[in-house]
Amino acid sequence: MEAICDVEGCSRVTWNGKRGTQCCRTCNRSDAARHGPDCEAKAVSTANPRTARACPLHQTCERFLATLSANHIPAMNDEAFSSCYLSQENHHCYCSACEPLLPDVLDHGGTYEIPKGWCGFGLKLPARANALNIWSWPVTYHGCKAANVTSILAEGALLLPGDMLMDGTKLRNAHTGGASSRLHIYTSPSVLYSELDIYTEPVSFEGHNVRIVLQCRQNPTSLSTCAETIGWTRKLGSVPISPHVDNENIECFTDSKGAGKKSC
């Protein structure tokens, strides 16, 4: 049985699937008169009876994740990987069959794109995530190679180039052209930007090109924005990367490794 929001007059499921809490803070503060943007998007999703685990595309992506745990954490089987890192109740499919009514963007501390067409897998978060109130932070995305996912999960955070990894190697400087002044953690409010090949290096799997993009929450007090840094404007001029976020503000960066928490 689903856990229902404990605000009188609200019938939505709670944000974390647990009893004794609310669907969102806005609902709690407004006595169920209003809801936050993420809560509204979730409500659209739950109105659609098709679930992520029933979606063939989501099932394909789930099998792909199983190959990551097998190939990059040999001592950890798929079940152990899921138990350690994944929050199945927060899995979400954004494909057109499962989510035909989602908007293109939402505004939550800043405009961000809904990952339409993507399959989402919820990640388990440390207890301090609630204490930090990360759900009030802006949503951003970080594209990465599939081979790096398990390392990022094991580290528990996005790291800066030059940081020492758990395996004793240093995180190399991959996309900044060797410029020490640009050694930051980069994200974007645009999933269309974060999914570009330069970041994700798509992998062929069961007839699909699979990409990995992490959805994050980032503390706005330590987050700055800048123009694209991949040479797009030099090559293509004013052609927009995204119809929702202009090229001059499409990247975010921070030097604080504790300023971002992966939420799915």
C-alpha positions as CSV (number, residue, x, y, z in Angstrom):
1,M,0.0,0.0,0.0
2,E,1.3,3.4,-0.9
3,A,2.2,5.9,1.8
4,I,-0.1,8.9,1.5
5,C,0.8,12.5,2.4
6,D,-0.2,13.3,5.9
7,V,-1.4,16.9,5.1
8,E,-5.2,16.9,5.5
9,G,-7.0,17.1,2.2
10,C,-4.0,15.7,0.1
11,S,-4.1,12.3,-1.4
12,R,-0.7,12.2,-3.1
13,V,2.0,9.7,-2.3
14,T,4.8,10.9,0.0
15,W,8.1,12.2,-1.5
16,N,10.1,9.3,0.0
17,G,7.5,6.5,0.0
18,K,7.4,6.5,3.8
19,R,4.5,7.2,6.1
20,G,4.2,10.2,8.4
21,T,5.6,12.7,5.9
22,Q,4.3,14.8,3.0
23,C,4.3,14.8,-0.8
24,C,6.3,18.0,-0.8
25,R,7.1,21.0,1.4
26,T,4.8,23.3,-0.6
27,C,1.9,21.1,0.2
28,N,2.7,21.2,3.9
29,R,3.1,25.0,4.0
30,S,0.0,25.7,2.0
31,D,-2.3,23.1,3.7
32,A,-2.6,21.2,0.5
33,A,-3.6,24.2,-1.6
34,R,-0.5,24.1,-3.7
35,H,2.3,21.8,-4.7
36,G,5.9,22.1,-5.8
37,P,7.0,21.7,-9.4
38,D,8.6,18.3,-8.9
39,C,5.5,17.1,-7.0
40,E,3.3,18.3,-9.9
41,A,5.4,16.4,-12.4
42,K,5.3,13.2,-10.2
43,A,1.5,13.6,-10.0
44,V,1.3,13.6,-13.8
45,S,3.4,10.4,-13.8
46,T,1.4,8.6,-11.2
47,A,-1.8,9.4,-13.1
48,N,-0.4,7.2,-15.9
49,P,-0.9,3.5,-14.9
50,R,2.2,2.4,-16.8
51,T,5.1,1.9,-14.4
52,A,8.9,2.1,-15.1
53,R,9.4,-1.5,-14.4
54,A,6.7,-2.5,-16.9
55,C,8.3,-0.4,-19.7
56,P,10.4,-2.5,-22.2
57,L,12.8,0.4,-22.7
58,H,13.3,0.8,-19.0
59,Q,13.9,-3.0,-18.7
60,T,16.6,-2.7,-21.4
61,C,18.3,0.1,-19.5
62,E,18.1,-2.0,-16.3
63,R,19.9,-4.8,-18.0
64,F,22.6,-2.4,-19.2
65,L,23.1,-1.2,-15.6
66,A,23.6,-4.8,-14.6
67,T,26.5,-5.1,-17.1
68,L,28.2,-2.1,-15.4
69,S,28.2,-3.8,-12.0
70,A,29.4,-7.0,-13.5
71,N,32.2,-5.4,-15.6
72,H,33.5,-2.8,-13.2
73,I,32.8,-4.2,-9.7
74,P,33.7,-7.9,-10.1
75,A,33.0,-8.8,-6.5
76,M,29.5,-7.3,-6.6
77,N,26.7,-9.1,-8.4
78,D,23.7,-7.2,-9.8
79,E,21.6,-7.8,-6.7
80,A,24.2,-6.5,-4.4
81,F,24.8,-3.5,-6.7
82,S,21.1,-2.6,-6.7
83,S,20.8,-3.1,-2.9
84,C,23.8,-0.9,-2.3
85,Y,23.2,2.0,-4.6
86,L,19.7,1.9,-6.2
87,S,16.4,3.1,-4.8
88,Q,13.9,1.1,-6.8
89,E,10.9,3.0,-5.6
90,N,12.3,6.1,-7.2
91,H,12.9,4.6,-10.6
92,H,11.1,6.6,-13.3
93,C,10.6,6.2,-17.0
94,Y,10.4,9.4,-19.0
95,C,9.9,7.8,-22.4
96,S,7.0,9.1,-24.6
97,A,4.9,5.9,-23.9
98,C,5.2,6.2,-20.2
99,E,5.1,10.0,-19.9
100,P,3.2,11.6,-22.8
101,L,2.1,14.7,-20.8
102,L,5.3,16.0,-19.1
103,P,6.3,19.6,-19.8
104,D,9.7,20.3,-21.4
105,V,11.0,22.3,-18.5
106,L,10.2,23.0,-14.9
107,D,11.4,25.9,-12.7
108,H,12.8,24.8,-9.3
109,G,15.3,27.4,-8.1
110,G,16.0,27.9,-11.8
111,T,14.8,26.5,-15.1
112,Y,15.8,22.9,-15.9
113,E,14.9,20.5,-18.6
114,I,12.8,17.4,-17.9
115,P,14.8,14.4,-19.2
116,K,12.1,13.4,-21.7
117,G,12.9,10.1,-23.5
118,W,15.2,9.0,-20.7
119,C,15.0,6.1,-18.2
120,G,15.6,7.2,-14.6
121,F,17.1,5.1,-11.8
122,G,16.8,6.4,-8.3
123,L,19.9,6.5,-6.1
124,K,20.0,6.0,-2.4
125,L,21.0,9.1,-0.6
126,P,22.8,9.6,2.8
127,A,20.7,10.8,5.7
128,R,22.3,14.2,5.6
129,A,20.6,14.9,2.3
130,N,17.3,15.7,4.1
131,A,19.2,17.7,6.8
132,L,20.7,19.8,4.0
133,N,17.3,20.3,2.5
134,I,18.7,19.4,-1.0
135,W,15.2,19.2,-2.4
136,S,15.1,23.0,-2.4
137,W,18.3,23.2,-4.5
138,P,18.4,23.6,-8.3
139,V,18.3,20.6,-10.5
140,T,21.3,20.0,-12.8
141,Y,22.8,17.2,-15.0
142,H,26.2,15.7,-15.4
143,G,27.0,13.6,-18.4
144,C,29.7,10.9,-18.0
145,K,31.0,7.8,-19.6
146,A,29.3,4.6,-18.7
147,A,32.6,3.1,-17.5
148,N,32.9,5.9,-14.9
149,V,29.5,5.4,-13.2
150,T,30.5,2.7,-10.7
151,S,33.5,4.8,-9.7
152,I,31.3,7.8,-9.1
153,L,28.9,5.8,-7.0
154,A,31.7,4.3,-5.0
155,E,33.2,7.7,-4.3
156,G,29.8,9.1,-3.3
157,A,30.4,12.4,-5.1
158,L,31.5,14.1,-8.2
159,L,35.2,15.0,-7.8
160,L,37.6,17.6,-9.1
161,P,40.3,16.8,-11.7
162,G,43.5,15.9,-9.8
163,D,41.6,14.4,-6.8
164,M,42.8,11.0,-5.6
165,L,40.4,8.1,-6.3
166,M,39.8,5.1,-4.1
167,D,41.8,2.9,-6.4
168,G,44.9,5.2,-5.9
169,T,44.7,6.9,-9.3
170,K,44.1,10.6,-9.9
171,L,41.0,11.9,-11.7
172,R,42.4,13.1,-15.0
173,N,41.6,16.5,-16.6
174,A,39.4,15.4,-19.5
175,H,37.6,18.4,-21.0
176,T,39.4,21.6,-20.0
177,G,42.3,21.6,-22.4
178,G,44.8,21.5,-19.6
179,A,43.7,25.0,-18.3
180,S,44.2,25.0,-14.5
181,S,41.9,28.0,-14.2
182,R,39.0,25.8,-15.5
183,L,39.4,22.9,-13.0
184,H,35.8,22.7,-11.7
185,I,32.9,20.3,-11.4
186,Y,30.7,21.1,-14.4
187,T,27.0,20.5,-14.7
188,S,24.1,21.9,-16.7
189,P,20.4,22.6,-16.3
190,S,20.1,21.1,-19.9
191,V,20.0,17.4,-20.3
192,L,20.3,18.0,-24.1
193,Y,23.7,19.6,-23.4
194,S,24.8,17.0,-20.8
195,E,24.0,14.1,-23.1
196,L,26.3,15.3,-25.9
197,D,28.8,12.6,-27.1
198,I,31.8,14.5,-25.8
199,Y,30.5,13.9,-22.2
200,T,28.7,10.6,-22.4
201,E,30.5,8.6,-25.2
202,P,27.4,6.4,-26.0
203,V,27.7,2.7,-25.8
204,S,25.9,0.2,-28.1
205,F,23.6,-2.2,-26.2
206,E,20.8,-4.4,-27.6
207,G,20.3,-2.2,-30.6
208,H,20.3,1.1,-28.6
209,N,22.9,3.8,-28.1
210,V,23.0,4.1,-24.3
211,R,24.2,7.2,-22.5
212,I,24.6,8.0,-18.8
213,V,23.6,11.4,-17.3
214,L,23.4,12.0,-13.6
215,Q,20.6,14.2,-12.3
216,C,21.9,16.3,-9.4
217,R,20.8,18.8,-6.8
218,Q,23.4,21.6,-6.2
219,N,23.7,24.2,-3.6
220,P,23.0,27.5,-5.4
221,T,25.3,29.5,-3.0
222,S,28.4,27.7,-4.5
223,L,27.2,27.4,-8.1
224,S,28.2,29.7,-10.9
225,T,27.1,29.8,-14.6
226,C,29.0,30.3,-17.8
227,A,28.7,29.8,-21.6
228,E,29.3,26.4,-23.3
229,T,32.9,25.3,-23.2
230,I,33.0,22.7,-25.9
231,G,33.7,25.0,-28.9
232,W,30.1,24.9,-30.1
233,T,29.9,28.6,-30.8
234,R,33.2,28.6,-32.6
235,K,32.0,25.9,-34.9
236,L,28.3,26.6,-35.2
237,G,27.9,30.2,-34.3
238,S,24.5,31.1,-32.7
239,V,22.8,27.8,-33.3
240,P,21.2,26.9,-30.0
241,I,22.2,23.7,-28.2
242,S,18.9,23.6,-26.4
243,P,15.6,25.4,-27.1
244,H,15.2,26.0,-23.4
245,V,18.6,27.2,-22.1
246,D,20.7,29.8,-24.0
247,N,24.2,28.9,-24.9
248,E,25.6,31.7,-22.8
249,N,24.3,30.2,-19.6
250,I,24.2,26.5,-20.3
251,E,27.0,25.4,-18.0
252,C,27.2,25.5,-14.2
253,F,30.4,25.0,-12.3
254,T,31.5,24.7,-8.7
255,D,34.7,24.1,-6.8
256,S,32.9,22.6,-3.8
257,K,32.7,18.8,-3.9
258,G,30.1,18.9,-1.1
259,A,27.8,21.2,-2.9
260,G,26.1,18.6,-5.1
261,K,24.1,15.5,-4.2
262,K,23.0,13.0,-6.9
263,S,19.3,12.4,-6.6
264,C,18.7,10.1,-9.5
